[in-house]
């Protein structure tokens, strides 16, 4: 069961990142792909912050 929960959590996180990136892209005119890459990078200055549950 833990494997299924882990996969679901990863999918949820990916969907949240995608929605944040697409929303930001609409507002800023940047590409969704580049914003997703920035959000997924481990060197982000806000990496210590987690997404709300």
PDB file of N, H, CA, C and O in Angstrom:
ATOM      1  N   UNK A   1       0.806  -1.193   0.000  1.00  0.00           N
ATOM      2  CA  UNK A   1       0.000   0.000   0.000  1.00  0.00           C
ATOM      3  C   UNK A   1       0.852   1.261   0.000  1.00  0.00           C
ATOM      4  O   UNK A   1       0.445   2.280  -0.557  1.00  0.00           O
ATOM      5  N   UNK A   2       2.033   1.206   0.619  1.00  0.00           N
ATOM      6  H   UNK A   2       2.364   0.378   1.071  1.00  0.00           H
ATOM      7  CA  UNK A   2       2.874   2.391   0.671  1.00  0.00           C
ATOM      8  C   UNK A   2       3.339   2.818  -0.715  1.00  0.00           C
ATOM      9  O   UNK A   2       3.485   4.011  -0.985  1.00  0.00           O
ATOM     10  N   UNK A   3       3.569   1.855  -1.586  1.00  0.00           N
ATOM     11  H   UNK A   3       3.450   0.886  -1.367  1.00  0.00           H
ATOM     12  CA  UNK A   3       4.018   2.181  -2.933  1.00  0.00           C
ATOM     13  C   UNK A   3       2.935   2.959  -3.669  1.00  0.00           C
ATOM     14  O   UNK A   3       3.233   3.946  -4.342  1.00  0.00           O
ATOM     15  N   UNK A   4       1.686   2.529  -3.552  1.00  0.00           N
ATOM     16  H   UNK A   4       1.444   1.727  -3.006  1.00  0.00           H
ATOM     17  CA  UNK A   4       0.588   3.233  -4.208  1.00  0.00           C
ATOM     18  C   UNK A   4       0.434   4.641  -3.654  1.00  0.00           C
ATOM     19  O   UNK A   4       0.222   5.584  -4.416  1.00  0.00           O
ATOM     20  N   UNK A   5       0.538   4.797  -2.345  1.00  0.00           N
ATOM     21  H   UNK A   5       0.710   4.031  -1.725  1.00  0.00           H
ATOM     22  CA  UNK A   5       0.424   6.112  -1.728  1.00  0.00           C
ATOM     23  C   UNK A   5       1.559   7.015  -2.179  1.00  0.00           C
ATOM     24  O   UNK A   5       1.347   8.202  -2.428  1.00  0.00           O
ATOM     25  N   UNK A   6       2.754   6.468  -2.286  1.00  0.00           N
ATOM     26  H   UNK A   6       2.926   5.504  -2.084  1.00  0.00           H
ATOM     27  CA  UNK A   6       3.905   7.252  -2.709  1.00  0.00           C
ATOM     28  C   UNK A   6       3.742   7.725  -4.155  1.00  0.00           C
ATOM     29  O   UNK A   6       4.055   8.869  -4.487  1.00  0.00           O
ATOM     30  N   UNK A   7       3.252   6.834  -4.998  1.00  0.00           N
ATOM     31  H   UNK A   7       2.998   5.905  -4.728  1.00  0.00           H
ATOM     32  CA  UNK A   7       3.033   7.187  -6.404  1.00  0.00           C
ATOM     33  C   UNK A   7       1.966   8.268  -6.510  1.00  0.00           C
ATOM     34  O   UNK A   7       2.113   9.214  -7.284  1.00  0.00           O
ATOM     35  N   UNK A   8       0.907   8.137  -5.746  1.00  0.00           N
ATOM     36  H   UNK A   8       0.787   7.369  -5.117  1.00  0.00           H
ATOM     37  CA  UNK A   8      -0.157   9.140  -5.762  1.00  0.00           C
ATOM     38  C   UNK A   8       0.354  10.489  -5.267  1.00  0.00           C
ATOM     39  O   UNK A   8      -0.005  11.530  -5.817  1.00  0.00           O
ATOM     40  N   UNK A   9       1.189  10.475  -4.233  1.00  0.00           N
ATOM     41  H   UNK A   9       1.481   9.630  -3.785  1.00  0.00           H
ATOM     42  CA  UNK A   9       1.751  11.720  -3.728  1.00  0.00           C
ATOM     43  C   UNK A   9       2.636  12.392  -4.767  1.00  0.00           C
ATOM     44  O   UNK A   9       2.594  13.612  -4.925  1.00  0.00           O
ATOM     45  N   UNK A  10       3.438  11.604  -5.474  1.00  0.00           N
ATOM     46  H   UNK A  10       3.473  10.613  -5.345  1.00  0.00           H
ATOM     47  CA  UNK A  10       4.295  12.155  -6.519  1.00  0.00           C
ATOM     48  C   UNK A  10       3.461  12.720  -7.663  1.00  0.00           C
ATOM     49  O   UNK A  10       3.789  13.774  -8.208  1.00  0.00           O
ATOM     50  N   UNK A  11       2.395  12.032  -8.026  1.00  0.00           N
ATOM     51  H   UNK A  11       2.129  11.176  -7.583  1.00  0.00           H
ATOM     52  CA  UNK A  11       1.521  12.518  -9.090  1.00  0.00           C
ATOM     53  C   UNK A  11       0.827  13.811  -8.671  1.00  0.00           C
ATOM     54  O   UNK A  11       0.693  14.738  -9.470  1.00  0.00           O
ATOM     55  N   UNK A  12       0.393  13.868  -7.430  1.00  0.00           N
ATOM     56  H   UNK A  12       0.501  13.116  -6.780  1.00  0.00           H
ATOM     57  CA  UNK A  12      -0.252  15.069  -6.920  1.00  0.00           C
ATOM     58  C   UNK A  12       0.721  16.238  -6.920  1.00  0.00           C
ATOM     59  O   UNK A  12       0.366  17.345  -7.326  1.00  0.00           O
ATOM     60  N   UNK A  13       1.936  16.000  -6.470  1.00  0.00           N
ATOM     61  H   UNK A  13       2.225  15.101  -6.140  1.00  0.00           H
ATOM     62  CA  UNK A  13       2.951  17.047  -6.447  1.00  0.00           C
ATOM     63  C   UNK A  13       3.248  17.546  -7.860  1.00  0.00           C
ATOM     64  O   UNK A  13       3.408  18.748  -8.073  1.00  0.00           O
ATOM     65  N   UNK A  14       3.323  16.632  -8.822  1.00  0.00           N
ATOM     66  H   UNK A  14       3.193  15.655  -8.649  1.00  0.00           H
ATOM     67  CA  UNK A  14       3.579  17.009 -10.211  1.00  0.00           C
ATOM     68  C   UNK A  14       2.429  17.852 -10.764  1.00  0.00           C
ATOM     69  O   UNK A  14       2.665  18.822 -11.485  1.00  0.00           O
ATOM     70  N   UNK A  15       1.194  17.490 -10.434  1.00  0.00           N
ATOM     71  H   UNK A  15       1.003  16.702  -9.848  1.00  0.00           H
ATOM     72  CA  UNK A  15       0.042  18.263 -10.901  1.00  0.00           C
ATOM     73  C   UNK A  15       0.007  19.655 -10.280  1.00  0.00           C
ATOM     74  O   UNK A  15      -0.348  20.626 -10.948  1.00  0.00           O
ATOM     75  N   UNK A  16       0.373  19.755  -9.005  1.00  0.00           N
ATOM     76  H   UNK A  16       0.661  18.966  -8.462  1.00  0.00           H
ATOM     77  CA  UNK A  16       0.403  21.057  -8.334  1.00  0.00           C
ATOM     78  C   UNK A  16       1.467  21.942  -8.963  1.00  0.00           C
ATOM     79  O   UNK A  16       1.224  23.118  -9.233  1.00  0.00           O
ATOM     80  N   UNK A  17       2.644  21.379  -9.197  1.00  0.00           N
ATOM     81  H   UNK A  17       2.842  20.424  -8.978  1.00  0.00           H
ATOM     82  CA  UNK A  17       3.730  22.138  -9.821  1.00  0.00           C
ATOM     83  C   UNK A  17       3.316  22.601 -11.212  1.00  0.00           C
ATOM     84  O   UNK A  17       3.583  23.740 -11.594  1.00  0.00           O
ATOM     85  N   UNK A  18       2.660  21.713 -11.978  1.00  0.00           N
ATOM     86  H   UNK A  18       2.443  20.788 -11.668  1.00  0.00           H
ATOM     87  CA  UNK A  18       2.202  22.061 -13.322  1.00  0.00           C
ATOM     88  C   UNK A  18       1.188  23.197 -13.278  1.00  0.00           C
ATOM     89  O   UNK A  18       1.242  24.103 -14.110  1.00  0.00           O
ATOM     90  N   UNK A  19       0.264  23.163 -12.323  1.00  0.00           N
ATOM     91  H   UNK A  19       0.219  22.427 -11.647  1.00  0.00           H
ATOM     92  CA  UNK A  19      -0.750  24.217 -12.250  1.00  0.00           C
ATOM     93  C   UNK A  19      -0.147  25.550 -11.819  1.00  0.00           C
ATOM     94  O   UNK A  19      -0.551  26.605 -12.309  1.00  0.00           O
ATOM     95  N   UNK A  20       0.809  25.505 -10.912  1.00  0.00           N
ATOM     96  H   UNK A  20       1.137  24.648 -10.513  1.00  0.00           H
ATOM     97  CA  UNK A  20       1.495  26.733 -10.498  1.00  0.00           C
ATOM     98  C   UNK A  20       2.266  27.313 -11.680  1.00  0.00           C
ATOM     99  O   UNK A  20       2.228  28.519 -11.924  1.00  0.00           O
ATOM    100  N   UNK A  21       2.960  26.453 -12.406  1.00  0.00           N
ATOM    101  H   UNK A  21       2.990  25.473 -12.209  1.00  0.00           H
ATOM    102  CA  UNK A  21       3.744  26.900 -13.557  1.00  0.00           C
ATOM    103  C   UNK A  21       2.853  27.488 -14.641  1.00  0.00           C
ATOM    104  O   UNK A  21       3.181  28.525 -15.217  1.00  0.00           O
ATOM    105  N   UNK A  22       1.728  26.835 -14.924  1.00  0.00           N
ATOM    106  H   UNK A  22       1.462  25.993 -14.455  1.00  0.00           H
ATOM    107  CA  UNK A  22       0.866  27.351 -15.988  1.00  0.00           C
ATOM    108  C   UNK A  22       0.201  28.663 -15.586  1.00  0.00           C
ATOM    109  O   UNK A  22       0.047  29.560 -16.415  1.00  0.00           O
ATOM    110  N   UNK A  23      -0.187  28.780 -14.335  1.00  0.00           N
ATOM    111  H   UNK A  23      -0.061  28.052 -13.662  1.00  0.00           H
ATOM    112  CA  UNK A  23      -0.774  30.024 -13.853  1.00  0.00           C
ATOM    113  C   UNK A  23       0.238  31.169 -13.915  1.00  0.00           C
ATOM    114  O   UNK A  23      -0.082  32.276 -14.347  1.00  0.00           O
ATOM    115  N   UNK A  24       1.451  30.882 -13.479  1.00  0.00           N
ATOM    116  H   UNK A  24       1.711  29.982 -13.129  1.00  0.00           H
ATOM    117  CA  UNK A  24       2.507  31.887 -13.515  1.00  0.00           C
ATOM    118  C   UNK A  24       2.859  32.257 -14.952  1.00  0.00           C
ATOM    119  O   UNK A  24       3.129  33.422 -15.242  1.00  0.00           O
ATOM    120  N   UNK A  25       2.857  31.273 -15.855  1.00  0.00           N
ATOM    121  H   UNK A  25       2.637  30.327 -15.620  1.00  0.00           H
ATOM    122  CA  UNK A  25       3.170  31.529 -17.260  1.00  0.00           C
ATOM    123  C   UNK A  25       2.154  32.472 -17.888  1.00  0.00           C
ATOM    124  O   UNK A  25       2.517  33.346 -18.676  1.00  0.00           O
ATOM    125  N   UNK A  26       0.896  32.300 -17.543  1.00  0.00           N
ATOM    126  H   UNK A  26       0.602  31.590 -16.903  1.00  0.00           H
ATOM    127  CA  UNK A  26      -0.146  33.185 -18.061  1.00  0.00           C
ATOM    128  C   UNK A  26       0.093  34.614 -17.602  1.00  0.00           C
ATOM    129  O   UNK A  26      -0.072  35.557 -18.376  1.00  0.00           O
ATOM    130  N   UNK A  27       0.480  34.772 -16.350  1.00  0.00           N
ATOM    131  H   UNK A  27       0.614  34.006 -15.721  1.00  0.00           H
ATOM    132  CA  UNK A  27       0.675  36.104 -15.789  1.00  0.00           C
ATOM    133  C   UNK A  27       1.966  36.771 -16.259  1.00  0.00           C
ATOM    134  O   UNK A  27       2.006  37.988 -16.437  1.00  0.00           O
ATOM    135  N   UNK A  28       3.020  35.981 -16.461  1.00  0.00           N
ATOM    136  H   UNK A  28       2.988  34.992 -16.317  1.00  0.00           H
ATOM    137  CA  UNK A  28       4.329  36.555 -16.771  1.00  0.00           C
ATOM    138  C   UNK A  28       4.747  36.444 -18.224  1.00  0.00           C
ATOM    139  O   UNK A  28       5.646  37.159 -18.665  1.00  0.00           O
ATOM    140  N   UNK A  29       4.103  35.550 -18.983  1.00  0.00           N
ATOM    141  H   UNK A  29       3.372  34.969 -18.625  1.00  0.00           H
ATOM    142  CA  UNK A  29       4.477  35.367 -20.377  1.00  0.00           C
ATOM    143  C   UNK A  29       5.645  34.422 -20.577  1.00  0.00           C
ATOM    144  O   UNK A  29       6.113  34.260 -21.703  1.00  0.00           O
ATOM    145  N   UNK A  30       6.128  33.794 -19.515  1.00  0.00           N
ATOM    146  H   UNK A  30       5.748  33.926 -18.600  1.00  0.00           H
ATOM    147  CA  UNK A  30       7.215  32.825 -19.623  1.00  0.00           C
ATOM    148  C   UNK A  30       6.651  31.484 -20.063  1.00  0.00           C
ATOM    149  O   UNK A  30       5.439  31.272 -20.039  1.00  0.00           O
ATOM    150  N   UNK A  31       7.544  30.575 -20.469  1.00  0.00           N
ATOM    151  H   UNK A  31       8.529  30.747 -20.488  1.00  0.00           H
ATOM    152  CA  UNK A  31       7.070  29.251 -20.885  1.00  0.00           C
ATOM    153  C   UNK A  31       6.798  28.381 -19.657  1.00  0.00           C
ATOM    154  O   UNK A  31       7.470  28.494 -18.632  1.00  0.00           O
ATOM    155  N   UNK A  32       5.809  27.522 -19.790  1.00  0.00           N
ATOM    156  H   UNK A  32       5.263  27.431 -20.623  1.00  0.00           H
ATOM    157  CA  UNK A  32       5.438  26.612 -18.702  1.00  0.00           C
ATOM    158  C   UNK A  32       6.592  25.667 -18.403  1.00  0.00           C
ATOM    159  O   UNK A  32       6.887  25.388 -17.241  1.00  0.00           O
ATOM    160  N   UNK A  33       7.243  25.176 -19.450  1.00  0.00           N
ATOM    161  H   UNK A  33       7.003  25.402 -20.393  1.00  0.00           H
ATOM    162  CA  UNK A  33       8.340  24.212 -19.296  1.00  0.00           C
ATOM    163  C   UNK A  33       9.476  24.803 -18.447  1.00  0.00           C
ATOM    164  O   UNK A  33       9.994  24.132 -17.555  1.00  0.00           O
ATOM    165  N   UNK A  34       9.859  26.047 -18.722  1.00  0.00           N
ATOM    166  H   UNK A  34       9.438  26.592 -19.447  1.00  0.00           H
ATOM    167  CA  UNK A  34      10.962  26.647 -17.962  1.00  0.00           C
ATOM    168  C   UNK A  34      10.562  26.898 -16.509  1.00  0.00           C
ATOM    169  O   UNK A  34      11.376  26.743 -15.599  1.00  0.00           O
ATOM    170  N   UNK A  35       9.315  27.282 -16.302  1.00  0.00           N
ATOM    171  H   UNK A  35       8.654  27.407 -17.041  1.00  0.00           H
ATOM    172  CA  UNK A  35       8.854  27.499 -14.929  1.00  0.00           C
ATOM    173  C   UNK A  35       8.774  26.186 -14.160  1.00  0.00           C
ATOM    174  O   UNK A  35       9.108  26.141 -12.976  1.00  0.00           O
ATOM    175  N   UNK A  36       8.334  25.120 -14.822  1.00  0.00           N
ATOM    176  H   UNK A  36       8.063  25.157 -15.784  1.00  0.00           H
ATOM    177  CA  UNK A  36       8.299  23.801 -14.176  1.00  0.00           C
ATOM    178  C   UNK A  36       9.700  23.361 -13.784  1.00  0.00           C
ATOM    179  O   UNK A  36       9.911  22.836 -12.691  1.00  0.00           O
ATOM    180  N   UNK A  37      10.643  23.574 -14.666  1.00  0.00           N
ATOM    181  H   UNK A  37      10.472  24.001 -15.554  1.00  0.00           H
ATOM    182  CA  UNK A  37      12.031  23.207 -14.389  1.00  0.00           C
ATOM    183  C   UNK A  37      12.553  23.965 -13.177  1.00  0.00           C
ATOM    184  O   UNK A  37      13.224  23.392 -12.318  1.00  0.00           O
ATOM    185  N   UNK A  38      12.243  25.249 -13.113  1.00  0.00           N
ATOM    186  H   UNK A  38      11.698  25.714 -13.811  1.00  0.00           H
ATOM    187  CA  UNK A  38      12.669  26.062 -11.980  1.00  0.00           C
ATOM    188  C   UNK A  38      12.042  25.569 -10.681  1.00  0.00           C
ATOM    189  O   UNK A  38      12.716  25.487  -9.654  1.00  0.00           O
ATOM    190  N   UNK A  39      10.751  25.240 -10.726  1.00  0.00           N
ATOM    191  H   UNK A  39      10.203  25.306 -11.561  1.00  0.00           H
ATOM    192  CA  UNK A  39      10.070  24.771  -9.524  1.00  0.00           C
ATOM    193  C   UNK A  39      10.577  23.403  -9.068  1.00  0.00           C
ATOM    194  O   UNK A  39      10.618  23.128  -7.869  1.00  0.00           O
ATOM    195  N   UNK A  40      10.961  22.552 -10.005  1.00  0.00           N
ATOM    196  H   UNK A  40      10.928  22.775 -10.979  1.00  0.00           H
ATOM    197  CA  UNK A  40      11.436  21.217  -9.676  1.00  0.00           C
ATOM    198  C   UNK A  40      12.907  21.176  -9.270  1.00  0.00           C
ATOM    199  O   UNK A  40      13.362  20.197  -8.678  1.00  0.00           O
ATOM    200  N   UNK A  41      13.648  22.234  -9.586  1.00  0.00           N
ATOM    201  H   UNK A  41      13.278  23.029 -10.067  1.00  0.00           H
ATOM    202  CA  UNK A  41      15.083  22.219  -9.296  1.00  0.00           C
ATOM    203  C   UNK A  41      15.327  22.214  -7.793  1.00  0.00           C
ATOM    204  O   UNK A  41      14.600  22.842  -7.023  1.00  0.00           O
ATOM    205  N   UNK A  42      16.341  21.508  -7.408  1.00  0.00           N
ATOM    206  H   UNK A  42      16.931  20.998  -8.034  1.00  0.00           H
ATOM    207  CA  UNK A  42      16.676  21.380  -5.986  1.00  0.00           C
ATOM    208  C   UNK A  42      17.461  22.590  -5.479  1.00  0.00           C
ATOM    209  O   UNK A  42      17.692  22.718  -4.277  1.00  0.00           O
ATOM    210  N   UNK A  43      17.864  23.464  -6.375  1.00  0.00           N
ATOM    211  H   UNK A  43      17.676  23.360  -7.352  1.00  0.00           H
ATOM    212  CA  UNK A  43      18.658  24.623  -5.964  1.00  0.00           C
ATOM    213  C   UNK A  43      17.804  25.879  -5.775  1.00  0.00           C
ATOM    214  O   UNK A  43      18.334  26.987  -5.703  1.00  0.00           O
ATOM    215  N   UNK A  44      16.501  25.708  -5.697  1.00  0.00           N
ATOM    216  H   UNK A  44      16.070  24.808  -5.756  1.00  0.00           H
ATOM    217  CA  UNK A  44      15.607  26.836  -5.512  1.00  0.00           C
ATOM    218  C   UNK A  44      15.865  27.505  -4.166  1.00  0.00           C
ATOM    219  O   UNK A  44      16.151  26.833  -3.175  1.00  0.00           O
ATOM    220  N   UNK A  45      15.763  28.814  -4.135  1.00  0.00           N
ATOM    221  H   UNK A  45      15.530  29.361  -4.940  1.00  0.00           H
ATOM    222  CA  UNK A  45      15.996  29.512  -2.878  1.00  0.00           C
ATOM    223  C   UNK A  45      14.860  29.303  -1.876  1.00  0.00           C
ATOM    224  O   UNK A  45      15.000  29.631  -0.698  1.00  0.00           O
ATOM    225  N   UNK A  46      13.734  28.757  -2.345  1.00  0.00           N
ATOM    226  H   UNK A  46      13.619  28.491  -3.302  1.00  0.00           H
ATOM    227  CA  UNK A  46      12.612  28.484  -1.464  1.00  0.00           C
ATOM    228  C   UNK A  46      12.414  26.988  -1.237  1.00  0.00           C
ATOM    229  O   UNK A  46      11.323  26.558  -0.861  1.00  0.00           O
ATOM    230  N   UNK A  47      13.446  26.201  -1.460  1.00  0.00           N
ATOM    231  H   UNK A  47      14.332  26.550  -1.765  1.00  0.00           H
ATOM    232  CA  UNK A  47      13.345  24.743  -1.341  1.00  0.00           C
ATOM    233  C   UNK A  47      12.946  24.305   0.069  1.00  0.00           C
ATOM    234  O   UNK A  47      12.332  23.251   0.236  1.00  0.00           O
ATOM    235  N   UNK A  48      13.286  25.101   1.079  1.00  0.00           N
ATOM    236  H   UNK A  48      13.784  25.957   0.943  1.00  0.00           H
ATOM    237  CA  UNK A  48      12.962  24.738   2.454  1.00  0.00           C
ATOM    238  C   UNK A  48      11.464  24.853   2.754  1.00  0.00           C
ATOM    239  O   UNK A  48      11.001  24.349   3.777  1.00  0.00           O
ATOM    240  N   UNK A  49      10.702  25.513   1.871  1.00  0.00           N
ATOM    241  H   UNK A  49      11.078  25.923   1.040  1.00  0.00           H
ATOM    242  CA  UNK A  49       9.263  25.651   2.059  1.00  0.00           C
ATOM    243  C   UNK A  49       8.544  24.485   1.383  1.00  0.00           C
ATOM    244  O   UNK A  49       8.939  24.049   0.302  1.00  0.00           O
ATOM    245  N   UNK A  50       7.512  23.994   2.010  1.00  0.00           N
ATOM    246  H   UNK A  50       7.191  24.348   2.888  1.00  0.00           H
ATOM    247  CA  UNK A  50       6.751  22.890   1.400  1.00  0.00           C
ATOM    248  C   UNK A  50       5.393  23.415   0.956  1.00  0.00           C
ATOM    249  O   UNK A  50       4.938  24.470   1.397  1.00  0.00           O
ATOM    250  N   UNK A  51       4.762  22.655   0.074  1.00  0.00           N
ATOM    251  H   UNK A  51       5.131  21.798  -0.285  1.00  0.00           H
ATOM    252  CA  UNK A  51       3.434  23.013  -0.398  1.00  0.00           C
ATOM    253  C   UNK A  51       2.411  22.700   0.687  1.00  0.00           C
ATOM    254  O   UNK A  51       2.577  21.748   1.450  1.00  0.00           O
ATOM    255  N   UNK A  52       1.363  23.497   0.750  1.00  0.00           N
ATOM    256  H   UNK A  52       1.228  24.270   0.130  1.00  0.00           H
ATOM    257  CA  UNK A  52       0.312  23.288   1.744  1.00  0.00           C
ATOM    258  C   UNK A  52      -0.416  21.980   1.467  1.00  0.00           C
ATOM    259  O   UNK A  52      -0.586  21.582   0.314  1.00  0.00           O
ATOM    260  N   UNK A  53      -0.833  21.333   2.509  1.00  0.00           N
ATOM    261  H   UNK A  53      -0.696  21.655   3.446  1.00  0.00           H
ATOM    262  CA  UNK A  53      -1.584  20.071   2.364  1.00  0.00           C
ATOM    263  C   UNK A  53      -3.049  20.296   2.548  1.00  0.00           C
ATOM    264  O   UNK A  53      -3.834  19.351   2.461  1.00  0.00           O
TER     265      UNK A  53
END
